[in-house]
Amino acid sequence: MSAVTAEATEQMAQRWCEQLLHRGARQGAEIQVDRAICDLTAEIIGRAAFGTSHQEAGEVLVLMHQMQKMGAKAMLDGPILW
């Protein structure tokens, strides 16, 4: 699992570096760290738990985001039991 975590984290860092190089170091790049960490976590889970490739992990990631949205909506719309 640590190899999967290290590989996925290195790939995320590489994407960030490419964003900086593309925009120019002086100009900088806006990175949504919270979203990136959620994506990283989902990718690691997808690879470790389901043994998916990098491309398939992306598909699992999309489905996990949909599941998270459904869960959050269900928690907000839940009945109030007093």
Secondary structure, DSSP 4 states (H G I P E B T S, - for coil): -HHHHHHHHHHHHHHHHHHHHHH-TTT-----HHHHHHHHHHHHHHHHHH---HHHHHHHHHHHHHHHHHHHHHHHTPPP--
